Amino acid sequence: MGGDVDPNLMDAVFVVSACDWIMAELVRIFHQLSTEEAQKLVQDLITKKIPIIWKIGESKRVLAVHLSYKDKALALLYGEYPISVKQADLFAWVEHSNIAVFKRDILRSCHEAKLIEFDEATGEISLSPLGLNYVEQNIKLDL
């Protein structure tokens, strides 16, 4: 019944989200920044913190080298969720060697499995709710 559910994870997610929201509001209200600067700072504050993803400038790397290209791509998309990612960026971040193979074997296959939405016309990729669930249940996101 209800007593069988461990509330620790739910509590932790709520506390972290509430703290992010408070910090974002403080930045918005008290700092004399342009709208663009404030938006970027707030976005950085509320972005998921995933230990296996290392951000270097505008690049990202998956530190869990044992993961498949598929799982690396999904973990990176998870880190950006709900924001979409450009195909070229994801390809560079995953460090795959062949864009045509990456598109065929990873992106199209994940799209067919409904793990992602891949718009080939725009190159935009978004993680779906199924993809979100897949990452949370199958990929170890901490080091």
Secondary structure by P-SEA (a helix, b strand, c coil): ccccccaaaaaaaaaaaaaaaaaaaaaaccccccaaaaaaaaaaaaccccccccccccccccccccccaaaaaaaaaaaaccbbbbaaaaaaaaccccaaaaaaccaaaaaaaccbbbcccccbbbbcaaaaaaaaccccccc
